[in-house]
Amino acid sequence: MRNDSPQPAAPSLDADRAQLVQRYRAVRNQTRALAAPLSPEDCQAQSMADASPTKWHLAHVTWFFETFVLERFEPGFKPFNPAFRVLYNSYYNGVGEQFARPQRGLVTRPDLAEVWRWREQVDERIAQLIARTDSADALRLIEMGLHHEQQHQELLLTDIKHLLSINPPSPAYQRAWPLTPVAPVPARWVEREGGLTEIGHLGVGFAFDNESPRHRQWLEPHALMNRPVTHGEWLDFVRDSGYTDPRWWLAAGWDWVRTQGVRAPLYWTLAQEPHALPTVFTLHGAMPLDPHTPVVHVSYFEADAYARWAAATLPGHAGARLPTEAEWEAAAATLPVQGNLQDAGALHPMPARVSSDGLVQMFGDVWEWTASSYSAYPGYQPTEGAVGEYNGKFMVNQTVLRGGSCATPASHIRASYRNFFPTDARWQFSGIRIARTLTA
């Protein structure tokens, strides 16, 4: 999702090398599969400064393995092309210069075929390194690189969706529309006791450095909505002048709405008839809005405004707000990590299908905005060196999202995972689940 490089726990030297090779090939092959529906022209273009071309994603994740693994651990290392060190560096100042991000779509050389050749060569060299290295650091960095690539798999999908959306024919990334009619799951509050809890990574398996250290948090009694806010519920907000009434908006959010002319979530085309459903652009092309699916592609500003509107206008929603990330993680920690994730193949938020007494859709479908600013946990220490550069230096002017989306690989997400974006970002698969504080 935006993020770049992380810090995992180091595997032991007796880790199953064959299993690591298998995982490496699986992740790299999945990236190839995600790029397969795209033409070379699709892979070259860049639709905005926040997005990157597919070709750049394919090259950058390969750059990671060459720069941080092979350069350090491969005997007699030689780069595939020395110029790629600058061309495909993203934000690592410790590595050196970077090519300007807004101009990535202008880089026509190397062509796509050469990027694929580079990937294949690096794949062979990484497999050989895994087979012979006795370095725990090398294995740790390879595992890190795989999670880094999974982040870029999601970015590849969100970026190509934005690119295709501005093509006049509204082309589809994939044709099969995954939705089938289902009975709606009513919204209901799930109450949770307050008290002292712990959040953060437990220390077993992979984690990014920003998920640690595990620490205590005090929670007041609160309730979370059983499922995310749906497109149909958001349409009520739109029709009730939600985007034209400043009462619901933070000052910065209201300025953003007015200067950007925002009237609905990203990819909505509002209908001319008052009661007709909007059309929504998806990775399957332009489709009628399904009112029972989680609303997606909303910014933090929009999520916060909806919660304020709901608190003031919807029965039973007094005190509605966005959850804190501690409230979200404490609720998710005991739930299985399963849901409508990238592996399911839908690549679109799906409606809740099971009405239960508990929380549903905590993982997958949409990243859920929280009320928490992205900052360091108490005792946080970024790893030294360029590879540990990314997370810590972005701990300002960002807001935390939780839970993964329909574009997130299932093996990449966990309850402690902290995604983060600026408050106006909405090209990611971002949505909202509301909360409220319980009073005695």
Secondary structure, DSSP 8 states (H G I E B T S, - for coil): ------------TTS-HHHHHHHHHHHHHHHHHHHTT--HHHHH---STTS--HHHHHHHHHHHIIIIIIHHHSTT---S-TTHHHHT--S-TTT-----GGGGGG---S-HHHHHHHHHHHHHHHHHHHHH---HHHHHHHHHHHHHHHHHHHHHHHHHHHHHHTSTT---S---------------EEEE--EEEEES--SSS---GGG-S-EEEEE-SEEEESS--BHHHHHHHHHTTTTT-GGGS-HHHHHHHHHHT--SSTTEE--SSTTS--EEEETTEEEE--TTSB--S--HHHHHHHHHHHHHHSTT-TT-B---HHHHHHHHTTS-S-SB-GGGS--S--------SS----SBSSEEEEEEE----TT----SSGGG-TTGGG-SS-EEEES--TTS-GGG--TT--EEE-TT--SSSEE---EEE---
